[in-house]
Amino acid sequence: MSYFFAGFAQILSDPQYLMFMFAGVALGMVLGCLPGLTGSLGIALMLPFTYHMEALTALVFLLSIYTGGLFGGAITAIMINTPGSTSNMVTMLDGYPMAKRGEGGRAMGIGLTSSVIGGLIGCVFLVMATEPLATFALKFGPGEMFMVVFFGLSCIGSLAKNPLKSIYSGLFGVLLGTIGMSAVGTLRGTYGQMYLMDGVPMTPALIGFLALPEIMLLVNQTSMIKDLDAKSVGPRSILQGALEVVRRPVQTVLCSILGVVVGIIPAAGASVAGVLGYNQSKQWTKAGDRFGTGVPEGIIACETANNASEGGALSTLFVLGIPGSNSTAMLLGALVLQGWNPGPKLFIDNREIIYTAFSSLFLQQLVMLVVGFVLCACAVYIVKVPTRYLVPFILTFTLVGAFSNRNAVFDMGLMVLFGILGFLMKKAEFPVMPLILGLLLGGDADSELLRIYQSHDHFYQIFRSPIVLVLAAVSVFCVAMPLITKKRKAGKPA
């Protein structure tokens, strides 16, 4: 801990670290706002410039981009129903309805404060419990990882009012998630397209299913919100939203802890953390029935969980050398460029630098609060732009975002195809969010199931693990609880 506290003095005494923090957080937020351009892209772009930096400066800069990118996607998720990244996709379920009611500033304040608090709690766990929790993550074999994925898929039924349509949508997403080359080298569902060999690209799918249907609906409107009150999108409304989070300390802490635990699990990531946080809050809180209509609890659930997952993901990266997401994979590349070997010896050989970087993470949350407040105060005025200007602008960015994913025109066409499909699903009242979750987890479920059959004589042997039994019980509870609640409400007299 002496290294950790000494790190604050070192960071604050040198202006260059503060400069790199502000620049990194701002860059991460801006890239996170733009659909298809995530914080991980910012890390990738800046990675070559860190080669000649000292190790600590490079870590502080890249971690700042990572921190800012986690929240940046929430801005567009709330204002234009287009999440900048998959980690913010559940935020739009309640954020966008609030923006349509003229409460965009309040929703932004809720999202920003939730992100900062979740990030701080994640940092506390990163410092206090990195080594023991990372050791626990080593116990996760193929059986445990499959149950983690199954646990995520068990949330599908509770993401919409109609459980049956939600399940159908989720299963279709799982089917899309298995497209591409399997773990044994078999091609499935590619129809001869080399661009699908690595599976359905997430960026075109996310933009197509979530953004394009909303753009199609905006075409027939003159503005996103009629009779917008300027006071509802000003700094005061952002501060009012911040107070909403402070009034809900129990939910904030519980979702943050859940996010940390999910972040520790290799390959789970902020996206899964956000979905699980939203699902669990929907069952825990009194406002669970109103989730999806524009309630603060929905934004708090996602933003605290996905930002808190940063602490867990970084613990497995630094201690085990296992990246849990694209961003942490880029950070792993930065460590290798510095001549480091991520793993247990990393703490022994570079303990002082690592814990000083952890100190900077706490300061980055405060920097994000300042930069985020300014960005939110400007971003809320997006809804005042007439749709005849806004729609072409958004459409251009979505096409650029889809293309920049792999520099392939094919991805642009795929995005349009998914957009048409998403529009038809919206008209038929099939929820899109379970499809996205199935697409995210379908490939992982397929590969982990194959590993189980390669490692065990029979599938049921995985239930010898206590971790698998606990995860299975929690998954059953997640499926049964919404059904029991719905049955009880149906049985109550009017």
C-alpha positions in Angstrom: 0.0 0.0 0.0 3.0 2.3 0.5 3.6 2.2 -3.3 -0.1 3.0 -3.9 -0.2 6.1 -1.6 3.2 7.3 -2.9 1.8 7.1 -6.4 -0.7 9.9 -5.7 2.2 12.2 -4.8 4.2 11.2 -7.9 1.2 11.8 -10.2 0.1 15.1 -8.7 3.7 16.5 -8.6 4.3 16.2 -12.3 2.0 18.2 -14.6 2.7 15.9 -17.6 0.7 13.1 -16.0 -2.3 15.4 -15.4 -2.0 16.6 -19.0 -2.0 13.1 -20.4 -4.9 12.1 -18.1 -7.1 15.0 -19.4 -6.1 14.3 -23.0 -6.7 10.6 -22.7 -10.1 10.9 -20.9 -11.3 13.5 -23.4 -10.1 11.4 -26.4 -11.8 8.2 -25.0 -15.1 10.0 -24.4 -15.2 11.6 -27.9 -14.4 8.3 -29.6 -16.9 6.5 -27.3 -19.6 9.0 -28.4 -19.2 8.2 -32.1 -21.0 5.0 -33.1 -18.5 2.3 -34.1 -15.5 4.3 -32.8 -14.7 3.0 -29.3 -12.1 3.7 -26.7 -10.3 0.6 -27.8 -9.7 2.2 -31.2 -8.2 5.2 -29.4 -5.8 3.0 -27.5 -4.9 1.3 -30.8 -4.3 4.7 -32.5 -2.1 5.9 -29.6 -0.2 2.7 -29.1 2.7 3.5 -31.5 3.2 6.9 -29.8 3.8 5.2 -26.4 6.7 3.3 -27.7 9.2 6.1 -26.8 7.4 7.1 -23.6 8.5 6.0 -20.2 6.4 3.1 -18.9 4.4 5.0 -16.3 3.5 7.8 -18.7 2.3 5.3 -21.3 0.2 3.4 -18.8 -1.4 6.6 -17.4 -2.3 7.8 -21.0 -3.7 4.6 -22.3 -5.6 3.8 -19.1 -7.2 7.3 -19.3 -8.4 6.5 -22.8 -9.8 3.3 -21.5 -11.6 5.1 -18.6 -13.1 7.8 -20.9 -14.2 5.3 -23.5 -16.4 3.3 -21.0 -18.6 6.3 -20.4 -18.5 8.0 -23.8 -20.9 5.6 -25.4 -23.6 6.5 -22.9 -23.9 10.0 -24.3 -25.2 8.9 -27.7 -27.1 6.0 -26.2 -29.1 8.5 -24.2 -29.5 11.3 -26.7 -30.0 9.5 -30.0 -30.6 5.9 -29.0 -27.3 4.8 -30.5 -24.8 3.4 -28.0 -21.2 4.2 -28.9 -20.1 0.7 -27.8 -21.7 -2.6 -26.6 -20.9 -1.8 -23.0 -23.5 1.0 -23.1 -26.2 -0.7 -25.1 -28.5 -1.3 -22.1 -28.2 2.4 -21.0 -30.4 3.4 -23.9 -33.4 1.4 -22.7 -34.1 4.0 -20.0 -31.8 6.8 -21.1 -33.5 7.5 -24.5 -37.1 7.5 -23.1 -35.9 10.1 -20.6 -34.4 12.2 -23.3 -37.6 12.0 -25.3 -39.5 13.4 -22.3 -37.1 16.3 -22.2 -35.0 14.9 -19.4 -31.8 14.4 -21.4 -29.7 16.5 -19.0 -31.0 14.6 -16.0 -30.3 11.3 -17.7 -26.7 12.4 -18.6 -26.1 13.4 -15.0 -27.3 10.0 -13.8 -25.0 8.2 -16.3 -21.9 10.3 -15.6 -22.2 10.1 -11.8 -23.0 6.4 -11.9 -19.9 5.8 -14.1 -17.6 7.8 -11.8 -18.9 5.9 -8.6 -18.7 2.6 -10.3 -15.2 3.3 -11.5 -14.1 4.3 -8.1 -15.5 1.2 -6.5 -13.8 -0.9 -9.2 -10.5 0.9 -8.4 -10.9 0.1 -4.7 -11.3 -3.6 -5.5 -8.4 -3.5 -8.0 -6.0 -2.2 -5.3 -7.3 -4.2 -2.3 -8.1 -7.6 -3.9 -6.3 -7.9 -7.2 -4.0 -10.8 -6.4 -6.5 -13.0 -4.4 -9.4 -12.5 -6.8 -7.2 -13.1 -9.8 -6.1 -16.3 -8.2 -9.7 -17.3 -7.9 -10.3 -16.6 -11.6 -7.7 -19.3 -12.4 -10.2 -21.9 -11.2 -12.5 -21.1 -14.1 -12.3 -23.9 -16.6 -14.5 -24.7 -19.6 -17.4 -25.8 -17.4 -17.3 -22.7 -15.3 -17.0 -20.4 -18.3 -19.9 -22.1 -20.0 -22.1 -21.5 -17.0 -21.0 -17.9 -16.9 -22.2 -17.6 -20.5 -25.4 -19.5 -19.7 -25.9 -17.1 -16.8 -25.7 -14.2 -19.2 -28.2 -15.9 -21.6 -30.6 -16.5 -18.7 -31.2 -12.8 -18.6 -32.9 -12.9 -22.0 -36.4 -13.6 -20.8 -36.5 -10.6 -18.5 -35.4 -8.0 -21.0 -38.9 -7.5 -22.5 -42.5 -7.6 -21.5 -43.3 -10.6 -23.7 -41.0 -13.5 -22.5 -41.7 -15.7 -25.5 -40.8 -13.1 -28.1 -37.8 -12.2 -26.0 -36.6 -15.9 -26.0 -37.2 -16.2 -29.8 -35.2 -13.1 -30.3 -32.4 -14.2 -28.1 -32.1 -17.6 -29.7 -31.9 -16.0 -33.1 -29.0 -13.9 -31.7 -27.3 -17.1 -30.5 -27.7 -18.5 -34.0 -26.1 -15.5 -35.5 -23.3 -15.7 -32.9 -22.3 -19.2 -34.2 -21.7 -17.9 -37.7 -18.1 -18.2 -38.9 -15.2 -20.7 -38.3 -15.7 -22.9 -35.3 -13.0 -24.0 -32.9 -12.4 -27.1 -34.9 -12.1 -25.2 -38.2 -15.5 -25.8 -39.7 -17.2 -23.0 -41.5 -20.8 -22.3 -40.7 -23.3 -19.9 -42.2 -20.8 -17.9 -44.1 -22.3 -18.6 -47.6 -18.8 -18.3 -49.1 -18.2 -14.8 -47.7 -14.7 -14.4 -46.3 -15.8 -11.4 -44.2 -17.9 -13.8 -42.1 -15.2 -16.3 -41.3 -14.4 -14.5 -38.0 -18.1 -14.3 -37.2 -20.7 -11.5 -37.5 -18.8 -8.3 -36.8 -20.2 -6.6 -33.7 -20.0 -3.0 -34.8 -22.2 -3.3 -37.9 -24.6 -5.5 -36.0 -24.9 -3.1 -33.1 -25.4 0.0 -35.3 -27.7 -1.9 -37.6 -30.0 -3.4 -35.1 -30.1 -0.5 -32.6 -29.4 2.7 -34.5 -30.8 2.4 -38.1 -34.4 1.5 -37.0 -34.5 4.6 -34.9 -33.1 6.7 -37.7 -35.9 5.4 -40.0 -38.5 6.5 -37.5 -36.9 10.0 -37.2 -37.3 10.6 -41.0 -41.0 11.3 -40.5 -40.5 13.8 -37.6 -39.5 17.4 -37.8 -37.5 17.2 -34.5 -36.6 14.6 -31.9 -38.4 16.4 -29.1 -41.1 19.0 -29.5 -41.2 22.2 -27.4 -37.8 21.5 -25.7 -37.3 23.5 -22.5 -33.7 24.8 -22.4 -33.6 24.4 -18.6 -34.2 20.7 -18.9 -30.9 20.2 -20.7 -28.7 22.7 -18.8 -26.0 22.2 -16.1 -28.6 22.4 -13.4 -30.5 19.4 -14.7 -27.2 17.4 -15.0 -26.5 18.2 -11.3 -30.1 17.0 -10.4 -29.4 13.7 -12.2 -26.2 13.4 -10.2 -28.2 13.6 -6.9 -30.5 10.8 -8.2 -27.5 8.4 -7.9 -26.5 9.6 -4.4 -30.1 8.8 -3.3 -29.7 5.2 -4.3 -26.5 4.0 -2.6 -27.5 0.4 -2.1 -28.2 -0.2 -5.8 -25.1 1.7 -6.8 -22.8 -0.4 -4.6 -24.5 -3.8 -5.4 -24.3 -3.2 -9.2 -20.7 -2.1 -8.8 -19.7 -5.2 -6.9 -21.5 -7.3 -9.6 -19.5 -5.4 -12.3 -16.2 -6.1 -10.5 -16.9 -9.8 -10.2 -17.9 -10.1 -13.9 -14.8 -8.1 -14.9 -12.6 -10.6 -13.1 -13.9 -13.4 -15.2 -11.8 -13.6 -18.4 -13.6 -12.7 -21.6 -16.7 -11.5 -19.8 -16.1 -7.8 -20.2 -18.1 -4.6 -19.6 -20.9 -5.5 -22.0 -21.9 -8.6 -20.0 -21.5 -6.6 -16.8 -23.9 -3.9 -18.0 -26.5 -6.5 -19.0 -26.3 -8.5 -15.8 -26.4 -5.3 -13.7 -29.5 -4.2 -15.5 -31.2 -7.6 -15.2 -30.4 -8.0 -11.5 -31.6 -4.4 -10.7 -34.8 -5.1 -12.6 -35.5 -7.9 -10.1 -34.2 -6.2 -6.9 -35.6 -2.7 -7.2 -39.2 -1.6 -6.6 -39.2 0.2 -10.0 -38.4 -3.1 -11.8 -41.8 -3.1 -13.6 -41.0 0.3 -15.1 -37.6 -0.6 -16.5 -37.4 0.4 -20.1 -39.8 3.3 -19.7 -37.2 5.8 -18.6 -36.4 5.3 -14.9 -33.1 6.4 -13.2 -32.5 2.9 -11.8 -32.0 1.5 -15.3 -29.2 3.9 -16.2 -27.6 3.5 -12.8 -27.6 -0.3 -13.1 -25.8 -0.4 -16.4 -23.3 2.5 -16.0 -22.1 1.4 -12.5 -21.7 -2.2 -13.5 -19.8 -1.6 -16.8 -17.4 1.0 -15.3 -16.8 -1.1 -12.2 -15.8 -4.0 -14.4 -12.7 -2.0 -15.3 -11.2 -2.8 -12.0 -11.8 -6.6 -12.3 -10.6 -6.7 -16.0 -7.4 -4.9 -15.2 -6.7 -7.3 -12.3 -6.7 -10.3 -14.6 -4.7 -8.4 -17.2 -1.9 -7.3 -14.8 -1.7 -10.4 -12.7 -2.5 -13.2 -15.2 -1.8 -11.5 -18.5 -5.3 -12.4 -19.7 -7.1 -9.5 -21.6 -10.8 -9.6 -21.0 -11.8 -7.2 -23.9 -10.4 -5.4 -26.9 -9.3 -2.5 -24.8 -7.4 -4.6 -22.3 -5.9 -6.5 -25.2 -4.5 -3.2 -26.5 -3.1 -2.5 -23.0 -1.5 -5.9 -23.1 0.3 -4.8 -26.3 1.4 -1.6 -24.6 3.0 -3.7 -21.7 4.8 -5.9 -24.2 6.1 -2.8 -26.1 7.6 -1.7 -22.8 9.4 -5.0 -22.5 7.2 -6.4 -19.7 5.9 -9.9 -19.4 2.3 -9.7 -18.0 1.8 -12.4 -15.4 2.5 -13.1 -11.7 6.1 -11.8 -12.1 4.8 -8.4 -13.2 4.0 -7.4 -9.7 7.3 -8.6 -8.4 9.4 -6.8 -11.1 7.4 -3.6 -11.6 5.3 -3.3 -8.4 6.0 0.4 -7.9 5.0 1.4 -11.5 1.9 -0.8 -11.4 0.5 0.6 -8.2 1.3 4.2 -9.3 -0.8 3.5 -12.4 -3.6 2.2 -10.0 -3.3 5.6 -8.2 -3.9 7.4 -11.4 -7.1 5.4 -12.0 -8.6 7.1 -9.0 -7.6 10.5 -10.3 -8.9 9.6 -13.8 -12.5 9.2 -12.4 -12.4 12.8 -11.1 -11.0 14.0 -14.4 -13.9 12.1 -16.1 -16.3 13.9 -13.9 -15.0 17.3 -15.0 -14.6 16.5 -18.7 -17.8 14.5 -18.8 -19.8 17.4 -17.3 -18.6 19.8 -20.0 -19.2 17.2 -22.8 -22.7 16.4 -21.4 -23.7 20.0 -21.2 -22.8 20.4 -24.9 -24.2 17.0 -26.1 -27.7 17.5 -24.7 -28.3 20.2 -27.4 -28.1 17.5 -30.1 -31.9 17.0 -29.7 -32.6 20.6 -30.6 -31.1 20.1 -34.1 -33.9 19.6 -36.8 -34.1 16.0 -38.0 -33.5 17.0 -41.6 -29.9 17.9 -40.6 -29.5 15.4 -37.8 -30.5 12.2 -39.7 -28.0 12.6 -42.6 -25.3 13.5 -40.1 -26.0 10.4 -37.9 -26.4 8.2 -41.0 -23.0 9.3 -42.3 -21.3 8.5 -39.0 -23.0 5.1 -38.8 -21.7 4.2 -42.3 -18.2 5.4 -41.4 -18.3 3.6 -38.1 -19.3 0.3 -39.8 -16.6 0.8 -42.5 -13.9 1.7 -40.1 -14.4 -1.5 -38.1 -12.4 -3.5 -40.8 -12.2 -1.1 -43.7 -14.7 -3.2 -45.6 -17.6 -2.0 -47.7 -19.2 -5.4 -46.9 -19.7 -4.3 -43.3 -21.7 -1.3 -44.5 -24.0 -3.5 -46.5 -24.3 -5.8 -43.5 -25.2 -2.9 -41.3 -28.0 -1.8 -43.7 -29.3 -5.4 -43.8 -29.4 -5.6 -40.0 -31.0 -2.2 -39.9 -33.9 -3.4 -42.1 -34.3 -6.5 -40.0 -34.2 -4.5 -36.8 -36.9 -2.2 -38.2 -39.2 -5.2 -39.0 -38.6 -6.6 -35.5 -39.5 -3.3 -34.0 -42.7 -3.2 -36.0 -43.6 -6.7 -35.0 -42.7 -5.9 -31.3 -39.8 -8.3 -31.1 -37.2 -6.9 -28.7 -33.8 -6.4 -30.2 -31.8 -6.3 -27.0 -32.1 -10.1 -26.4 -30.8 -10.6 -29.9 -27.7 -8.5 -29.2 -27.1 -10.4 -26.0 -27.4 -13.7 -27.8 -25.0 -12.5 -30.5 -22.5 -11.4 -27.9 -22.6 -14.7 -26.0 -23.5 -17.2 -28.7 -20.0 -17.8 -30.0 -18.5 -18.1 -26.5 -21.2 -20.6 -25.5 -20.4 -22.7 -28.6 -16.6 -22.7 -28.1 -16.9 -23.4 -24.3 -19.3 -26.3 -24.9 -16.9 -27.8 -27.4 -14.1 -27.5 -24.8 -16.3 -29.3 -22.3 -16.7 -32.3 -24.6 -13.0 -32.3 -25.2 -12.1 -32.2 -21.5 -14.8 -34.5 -20.1 -16.4 -37.8 -20.9 -19.9 -36.5 -20.3 -21.4 -33.0 -20.1 -22.9 -33.6 -16.6 -19.4 -34.0 -15.1 -19.1 -30.2 -15.0 -21.6 -30.2 -12.1 -19.0 -31.6 -9.8 -17.6 -28.1 -9.6 -19.1 -25.9 -6.8 -18.7 -22.8 -8.9 -20.8 -24.4 -11.7 -23.5 -25.4 -9.2 -23.7 -21.9 -7.8 -23.9 -20.3 -11.3 -26.5 -22.9 -12.4 -28.7 -22.1 -9.3 -28.4 -18.3 -9.9 -29.3 -18.8 -13.6 -32.4 -20.8 -12.7 -33.4 -18.1 -10.2 -33.0 -15.4 -12.9 -35.3 -17.3 -15.2 -37.9 -18.3 -12.6 -38.1 -15.0 -10.6 -39.7 -12.9 -13.4 -42.3 -15.6 -14.1 -43.2 -16.0 -10.4 -43.5 -12.2 -10.0 -45.7 -12.0 -13.1 -47.9 -14.8 -11.9 -48.3 -13.2 -8.5 -49.3 -9.9 -10.0 -51.7 -11.6 -12.3 -53.4 -13.3 -9.3 -53.8 -10.0 -7.3 -57.3 -8.5 -7.4 -57.7 -5.3 -9.4 
